[in-house]
């Protein structure tokens, strides 16, 4: 492909709103690997893991030429417990272009930790690039496991802890929590939104939700957190500022629970994909 066509292709990816092309030190045009893009992961036929803890991590691999370089988690979804066997996760502008790997697992033995392949089901796959430049993975459950626990990615950011009680009116309902931060790519540029974190709770039980979404909050940054009950039946939106250890939401007092512009980051795709039971 000619250099001219490469430049045109990269500009086409800019639909995500980020500058994908920058000049390097000698003035050549190069891909800006720090530019943000959407990431969409579709996992199919995961029915053996309904009711279990599932963890999906979007990872920026380390530099293989640098022995001190470590892979890092850039975006994450925790599904605890997994409610359906076929689903889609969507992180709008959730990661950089350099985040090309997906590590994910189901806690099959339900011991609360990553166990060796077979005791848990663990996979490592790479994102492909979709038509609009988004990172894409479509995966059908298999038994070709990877020992992701032997080479875990670093988690440089803080946790979002959810400790809600007194929400008995939401018992039995699906809860999807999304974590979003505004950012500007350059001074004076319009603000954009990145969503690095998703927490899916299959059903609220006992009028409470006690969960942790690890490694998604940057200390000192403000985040918008959405609590989406029963696929939009009630959406509460509020703001938190991350401290050194992250942030905790222990009450929805002060949240706006009349939100109408619902942000869909988790979707059951079973009917449309004719998933196997």
ABEGO torsion letter per residue (X at the ends): XBAAAAAAAAAAAAAAGBBABBBBAAGBBBBBAABBBBBBBBBBGAAAABGBBBBBBBBBBBBAABAABBBBBABBBBBOBBABABBBBBBBGABBAABABBBBBBBAAGAGBBBBBGABBBBBBBBBBBAAGBBBBBBBBBABBBBAAABBBBBABBBBBBBBBGAAAABGBBBBBBBBBBBBABBGBBBBBBBABBBBBABBBGGBBBBBBBGABBBGBBBBBBBBBGGGABBBBBBBBBBAAEBBBABABGBBAABABBBBABBBAAAAAGBBX
